[in-house]
Amino acid sequence: MQMHNLNRTAPLWAPDAIATAQGWKHPVTGELLVSIVIDADILSGTPAPVIVAPIPAPVEPVAEVKTPEPVVEPVAEVKTPEPAVTPVEEVKPQAYSGAKRGPKPKAKPAE
């Protein structure tokens, strides 16, 4: 989408604005609506020359380059020594005993 160029055309909200050296002014009140440097050809009333971009020359197709197939060589197997394992004593879980809870509450004397 092309933006509105205030250097070339009046503001969209005041299409009847007049181009001056200070910017765009209201035609009746003379109030400055947009303070901007306006192109000299707009102020003089002569149309600006239209610049046309040159058409680019056709591009020649590039010859297809064939790459050779990669050579895959077999890899020799490397045997790594097994790590030495030291036997570890097996730890058996212990049963939970109530003794670790603290002292047992005293029994109430029978009445």
PyMOL commands that set and color helices and strands:
alter all, ss='L'
color gray80, all
select helices_A, chain A and resi 40-44+98-101
alter helices_A, ss='H'
color red, helices_A
select strands_A, chain A and resi 18-19+23-25+32-35
alter strands_A, ss='S'
color yellow, strands_A
deselect
rebuild
show_as cartoon
